[in-house]
Amino acid sequence: MSTRFRSALMAGAAAVLGLALTACGGSDAGSGQQAGGQAGAPARTLTVSAAASLTSVYQQLGTEFQNANPGTTVTFNFGGSDSLAQQVVQGAPADVLATASSRTMQTAVQAGKIQGEPVVYATNSLQIAVAPNNPKQITDLAAMARPGVISVVCAPAVPCGAAAEAAEKAAGVTLTPASEEQDVKGVLNRVQTGNADAGLVYVTDVRSAQGKVQGVDFPQASAQGAVQSYPIGVVTGSQNADLAQNWVNFVRGPEGTAALQQAGFVTK
């Protein structure tokens, strides 16, 4: 075989190999465009107004929901349930309302601001939050009322405050708190920062503090009115009603139930 003929054969083989590589590259690019098409779904923002005690678990679920729904961004408005319900009634933008009591949810329901009937999907109970190792030896509500003990609770209008009042009544104890916070995270923060010796929060709040506070159980936490139900509903007039319903289903589904239980909620 002549050198010239051998060179021609090698050149031809190289050309065929180049075409094959180009074809493979075209296939990869096509796959990339398809994946990009999925990731590039129409951008949508879901606004969820939720009780402060849901902060940690909802943020976790928000990330999972976004991963399961490409193009979706979940934004949260956390706060006291009574304030959130009033905001919805007054027309504040929200697609979902999730409160820490049925009473506060009824504010929005009665104003016609919730589509259909809200669904209760979890309950939460009170604990006394104290500093690690419980230096003041707070063992019950009566101990919170001792002279020299700085206690904090939620304001009566918010669910954790209503729960605290029910527990006090059941125990026959009247607390004189140093402050009445507008949401349960405010109470937790005061204990965490050492500005209070004890505070009435939810079991889930103690757990979310990850060792920065210690939780003390007390019998009246299970008294009538002290255990709070958590309802959720789609806000009337939502521009993302289908996405909002998907969120409700997600929270009530296997992923949501697992996350809620891990956070300390009792699921329905």
Disulfide bonds with the S-S distance in Angstrom:
Cys154-Cys160 1.76
